[in-house]
């Protein structure tokens, strides 16, 4: 597991103030900022005043704090330079290399799922779906993951949400097995499903567990790029080596 590079404490404390805001929070009191950051009140006040100098925070008339316009400017810059394809394709390539199986990103399109991006396995026997292909939502691990995190009811979908993933063996095609996890944007808003697929004989219990480690890391990276919260996949998920695990033969 790769160790996280040591950060600058003052910078990390200042960022912790910005990052403790959630979508529902219009303003936060000094006491609430102190509680959420677990810093002392004097430190929070000093950092908040510093952030306000460059408009990252704004102090309201009643002494509370809200996010400032400098963040809107930076967000606009991020959106103008962000390319989904440039973010997804290298991650799919590394995922396919780590697992030895084909990797794909699916999103919902009405009552179907569409393959938005894909990187094929280099193995001679592999699963292949064309980018743009429409597949059923109610068959295959990615479809069930999309349904589960779209609020579908039922025991199956409760189990998917409880596990945080789903895997199938020959459900849509007897020659195909798949393991899938969700990808989020914003405040746990479902974006799509990431999956690795291949022949069922390469998806034994040990292999599935190995693939899940790589999938969770990849989904956490994409979730972060999309503005979501990667800690859904584990509090230290992004500290692990992205090249692990090595595929199980």
C-alpha positions as CSV (number, residue, x, y, z in Angstrom):
1,X,0.0,0.0,0.0
2,X,1.4,3.4,-1.0
3,X,1.8,5.8,1.8
4,X,0.3,9.3,1.5
5,X,2.8,12.1,1.0
6,X,3.1,14.2,4.2
7,X,1.1,17.4,3.8
8,X,1.5,20.9,5.2
9,X,-0.4,21.0,8.4
10,X,-1.7,24.6,8.1
11,X,-2.9,24.0,4.6
12,X,-4.6,20.7,5.6
13,X,-6.4,22.5,8.5
14,X,-7.6,25.3,6.2
15,X,-8.8,22.8,3.6
16,X,-10.7,20.9,6.3
17,X,-12.8,24.0,6.9
18,X,-13.8,24.2,3.3
19,X,-14.4,20.5,2.9
20,X,-16.7,20.2,5.9
21,X,-19.4,22.1,4.0
22,X,-22.0,19.8,2.5
23,X,-24.6,20.4,-0.2
24,X,-27.4,21.2,2.3
25,X,-25.3,23.7,4.2
26,X,-26.0,27.4,3.3
27,X,-24.1,28.7,6.3
28,X,-22.2,27.1,9.2
29,X,-21.6,28.7,12.6
30,X,-18.2,28.9,14.1
31,X,-19.2,26.3,16.7
32,X,-20.3,23.9,14.0
33,X,-17.1,24.4,12.0
34,X,-15.2,23.7,15.2
35,X,-17.2,20.5,15.8
36,X,-16.8,19.2,12.2
37,X,-13.1,19.9,11.8
38,X,-12.2,18.9,15.4
39,X,-10.0,21.9,15.7
40,X,-10.1,24.4,18.5
41,X,-12.2,27.5,18.1
42,X,-9.4,30.0,18.0
43,X,-7.6,28.1,15.2
44,X,-10.9,27.8,13.1
45,X,-11.6,31.5,13.5
46,X,-8.0,32.5,12.4
47,X,-8.1,30.2,9.4
48,X,-11.6,31.3,8.4
49,X,-10.6,34.9,8.5
50,X,-7.6,34.1,6.4
51,X,-9.7,32.2,3.8
52,X,-12.1,35.2,3.7
53,X,-9.3,37.5,2.7
54,X,-9.2,35.9,-0.8
55,X,-13.0,35.2,-0.8
56,X,-12.9,31.5,-0.2
57,X,-15.2,32.1,2.7
58,X,-17.6,34.9,3.5
59,X,-18.7,35.9,7.0
60,X,-22.4,36.7,7.4
61,X,-23.9,39.5,9.5
62,X,-24.7,37.1,12.3
63,X,-21.1,35.7,12.5
64,X,-21.7,32.5,10.6
65,X,-19.7,31.5,7.5
66,X,-20.6,30.5,4.0
67,X,-18.5,29.4,1.0
68,X,-17.2,32.3,-1.1
69,X,-17.2,33.3,-4.8
70,X,-13.5,32.3,-5.3
71,X,-14.7,28.7,-5.2
72,X,-17.2,29.3,-8.0
73,X,-14.4,30.7,-10.2
74,X,-12.2,27.7,-9.5
75,X,-15.1,25.3,-10.1
76,X,-15.8,27.0,-13.5
77,X,-12.1,26.5,-14.4
78,X,-12.3,22.9,-13.4
79,X,-15.4,22.3,-15.5
80,X,-13.9,24.0,-18.6
81,X,-10.7,21.8,-18.4
82,X,-12.3,18.5,-17.3
83,X,-12.7,15.8,-20.0
84,X,-14.6,12.7,-18.9
85,X,-12.8,10.6,-21.6
86,X,-9.4,11.8,-20.5
87,X,-10.3,10.9,-16.9
88,X,-11.9,7.5,-17.6
89,X,-9.8,5.9,-20.3
90,X,-6.5,5.7,-18.4
91,X,-8.3,4.3,-15.3
92,X,-10.0,1.6,-17.4
93,X,-6.7,0.7,-19.0
94,X,-5.0,0.3,-15.6
95,X,-8.0,-1.6,-14.3
96,X,-7.9,-4.0,-17.2
97,X,-4.1,-4.5,-16.7
98,X,-4.6,-5.1,-13.0
99,X,-7.4,-7.7,-13.3
100,X,-6.6,-9.2,-16.7
101,X,-10.2,-8.7,-17.7
102,X,-12.2,-6.2,-19.8
103,X,-13.2,-3.0,-18.0
104,X,-16.1,-0.8,-18.9
105,X,-18.1,2.2,-17.6
106,X,-21.9,2.0,-18.0
107,X,-24.5,4.7,-17.5
108,X,-28.3,4.6,-17.5
109,X,-30.2,5.4,-20.7
110,X,-33.9,5.1,-20.1
111,X,-34.7,1.5,-19.3
112,X,-31.3,0.3,-20.6
113,X,-27.6,0.8,-19.8
114,X,-25.2,2.0,-22.4
115,X,-21.5,1.2,-22.5
116,X,-19.9,4.7,-22.4
117,X,-16.2,3.7,-22.3
118,X,-14.4,0.4,-22.5
119,X,-10.9,-1.2,-22.4
120,X,-10.6,-4.8,-23.6
121,X,-8.6,-7.5,-21.9
122,X,-5.5,-8.6,-23.7
123,X,-6.3,-12.2,-23.1
124,X,-7.3,-14.3,-26.1
125,X,-10.6,-15.4,-24.5
126,X,-12.3,-12.2,-23.3
127,X,-15.6,-10.4,-23.1
128,X,-16.2,-7.7,-25.7
129,X,-19.0,-5.1,-25.9
130,X,-18.9,-2.2,-28.3
131,X,-18.9,1.4,-26.9
132,X,-22.5,2.7,-27.4
133,X,-24.1,-0.8,-27.0
134,X,-27.4,-0.8,-25.1
135,X,-27.9,-3.6,-22.6
136,X,-30.7,-4.5,-20.2
137,X,-30.7,-3.0,-16.7
138,X,-32.1,-6.1,-15.1
139,X,-29.4,-8.5,-16.3
140,X,-25.7,-8.3,-15.5
141,X,-23.9,-6.8,-12.5
142,X,-23.6,-3.2,-13.9
143,X,-27.3,-3.1,-14.5
144,X,-28.2,-4.3,-11.1
145,X,-25.8,-1.8,-9.5
146,X,-27.4,1.1,-11.5
147,X,-30.9,0.0,-10.4
148,X,-29.8,-0.4,-6.8
149,X,-28.4,3.0,-6.5
150,X,-31.3,4.5,-8.5
151,X,-33.5,3.5,-5.6
152,X,-34.9,0.2,-7.0
153,X,-36.8,-1.7,-4.2
154,X,-36.5,-5.4,-3.4
155,X,-34.3,-7.9,-1.5
156,X,-31.7,-8.1,-4.3
157,X,-31.2,-4.4,-4.5
158,X,-31.1,-4.0,-0.7
159,X,-28.3,-6.6,-0.8
160,X,-26.4,-4.7,-3.5
161,X,-26.6,-1.5,-1.5
162,X,-25.5,-3.3,1.7
163,X,-22.5,-4.9,-0.1
164,X,-21.6,-1.9,-2.2
165,X,-21.1,-4.1,-5.3
166,X,-22.7,-6.9,-7.3
167,X,-21.4,-9.9,-9.3
168,X,-23.1,-12.2,-11.7
169,X,-22.2,-15.5,-13.4
170,X,-23.8,-16.1,-16.8
171,X,-27.0,-14.1,-16.0
172,X,-27.2,-12.2,-19.3
173,X,-24.9,-14.5,-21.3
174,X,-23.8,-17.9,-20.1
175,X,-20.2,-17.2,-21.2
176,X,-19.9,-13.9,-19.2
177,X,-19.3,-13.1,-15.6
178,X,-19.1,-9.6,-14.2
179,X,-18.3,-7.6,-11.0
180,X,-19.5,-4.1,-10.7
181,X,-19.4,-1.1,-8.3
182,X,-21.1,2.3,-8.5
183,X,-19.6,5.7,-9.4
184,X,-20.9,8.8,-7.8
185,X,-20.9,12.5,-8.6
186,X,-21.8,15.3,-6.1
187,X,-23.4,14.2,-2.9
188,X,-23.6,10.5,-3.5
189,X,-25.6,11.0,-6.7
190,X,-25.2,8.0,-8.9
191,X,-23.3,8.6,-12.1
192,X,-22.9,5.0,-13.4
193,X,-21.4,1.7,-12.8
194,X,-17.8,0.4,-13.3
195,X,-17.4,-3.3,-14.2
196,X,-14.9,-5.9,-15.1
197,X,-16.2,-8.8,-17.2
198,X,-14.8,-12.1,-18.6
199,X,-15.3,-15.8,-18.8
200,X,-17.0,-17.3,-15.6
201,X,-14.1,-19.8,-15.1
202,X,-11.8,-16.8,-14.3
203,X,-14.3,-15.4,-11.7
204,X,-13.8,-17.7,-8.7
205,X,-14.2,-16.3,-5.2
206,X,-10.5,-15.4,-4.8
207,X,-10.5,-13.6,-8.2
208,X,-13.7,-11.7,-7.5
209,X,-12.2,-10.4,-4.2
210,X,-9.1,-9.3,-6.0
211,X,-11.0,-7.6,-8.8
212,X,-13.1,-5.8,-6.2
213,X,-10.0,-4.1,-4.7
214,X,-9.0,-2.8,-8.1
215,X,-12.6,-1.7,-8.9
216,X,-13.1,0.2,-5.7
217,X,-9.9,2.1,-6.2
218,X,-10.8,2.9,-9.8
219,X,-14.3,4.0,-8.8
220,X,-13.0,6.1,-6.0
221,X,-10.7,7.9,-8.4
222,X,-13.5,8.6,-10.9
223,X,-15.9,9.6,-8.1
224,X,-13.4,12.1,-6.9
225,X,-12.9,13.5,-10.5
226,X,-16.7,13.9,-10.8
227,X,-16.9,15.9,-7.6
228,X,-18.2,13.0,-5.5
229,X,-17.1,11.5,-2.1
230,X,-14.6,8.7,-2.6
231,X,-14.8,7.6,1.0
232,X,-17.9,5.5,0.1
233,X,-15.3,2.9,-1.0
234,X,-13.3,3.1,2.2
235,X,-11.7,6.0,4.3
236,X,-8.2,5.3,3.0
237,X,-9.1,3.9,-0.4
238,X,-7.0,6.4,-2.4
239,X,-3.9,5.7,-0.4
240,X,-3.6,2.2,-1.9
241,X,-1.3,1.3,-4.8
242,X,-3.4,1.8,-8.0
243,X,-1.6,-1.0,-9.7
244,X,-2.7,-3.6,-7.2
245,X,-4.0,-6.2,-7.0
246,X,-2.2,-8.3,-9.6
247,X,-4.7,-10.5,-11.4
248,X,-5.4,-14.0,-10.1
249,X,-4.8,-16.7,-12.7
